[in-house]
Amino acid sequence: MRYATLRVLLWRRALDPHLGRWSLPGGRLRPDEDVETSIRRQLAEKVDIRQLKHVEQLAVFSAPDRVPGPRVVATAFLGLVPSDVDPEVPEDTEWHELDTLPRTAFDHQAIVLRARDRLRSKLCYTNAGFALAPAEFTISALRELYSAALGYKVSATNLQRVLARRGVLTPTGHTASPGRSGGRPAALFSFAGDGMQVTDPFAVFRPPGEAR
Amino acid sequence: MRYATLRVLLWRRALDPHLGRWSLPGGRLRPDEDVETSIRRQLAEKVDIRQLKHVEQLAVFSAPDRVPGPRVVATAFLGLVPSDVDPEVPEDTEWHELDTLPRTAFDHQAIVLRARDRLRSKLCYTNAGFALAPAEFTISALRELYSAALGYKVSATNLQRVLARRGVLTPTGHTASPGRSGGRPAALFSFAGDGMQVTDPFAVFRPPGEAR
């Protein structure tokens, strides 16, 4: 299955240091931009990724020796692209499965793994699935996405129950065209609203009877 | 009540720019340290805070004009001190209630509010209370702490139920000395374990019957 694992976009370095190794897209902060403006510009310039559904700061990586030569402090971002988007990328750029990462430049493997862990946490207490899923999907397809991202087989029943309780799934009224196995056509859903939100609400601590 | 609101430690700037305004403790990154080593060193040197129960990266603040003069990019941290710790602080340093912040230097008010929001989120999906609470506490005292941090009156019943379900509260077997009102002495609890953990577990998505 095509999207059975998480994938990360890497490009092959054309210059020393670490010539030929795979590297996260990025570059230097310009005097007139903040870090988020900078990462969006660099993604657009270097790898033609304009379809990011979500971008957030991940962490600063600042070990004094993380890059050879003059010191470089990196602000890493987590950017999510829906599974049905297949942006054209330059020749030196490829999507790599996280399970079989090639040798990366600098500390980029650690950054990728940190991003994976952040995504896994967010899937559990936010509506983060909206940034991975296509506009419409069956529960079965969503279960494949969550399983790929979380790294274990997710129960479709639990997934639907939990997301419905959180109020983030909306039935679209459409059904998927029947698959090869025939049978009843599956209902299609979409995520209710865009933008990352904590879905395990503060309300859990509120006194009983109080409105959310 | 002493700890009825969140408080933040600020010091009054003795130099331009923004002389006399209140400022978060911090300073420049040295060539031989990463950002976390740096913030711990600076807290220890400047404000004698060695009793931090939790420190985490908050965000990078990088607007080009956030500080007058040469550009300064800041990595902000959230550091938590238990409510019963009252560290000695230098004369130019004070704890300020978040509800009545004085005029701050630069973008430090935005940093403080971001830290408050991070703490509020974390209280809802992690065991973060461990970093705010004394070693032993009654449910009633814990409820005051959560109410102060979340900014609304928390239900003691809900709080105990949710934290017990998450498995983060341990009865110590002790009781508090009776208060002025007399009555049954209240049971004392402690947090089970140190260190921040997501307590709304990934397990919610696991197939039924599988071990957590």
Interface residues (C-beta under 8 A of the other chain):
Chain A: L29 P31 D32 E33 D34 V35 Q57 A59 V60 S62 A63 P64 R71 V73 T75 R120 S121 L123 C124 Y125 Y146 L150 Y152 K153 V154 S155 T157 N158 L159 V162 V198 D200 P201 F202 V204 F205 R206 P207 P208
Chain B: L29 P31 D32 E33 D34 V35 Q57 A59 V60 S62 A63 P64 R71 V73 T75 R120 S121 L123 C124 Y125 Y146 L150 Y152 K153 V154 S155 T157 N158 L159 V162 V198 D200 P201 F202 V204 F205 R206 P207 P208
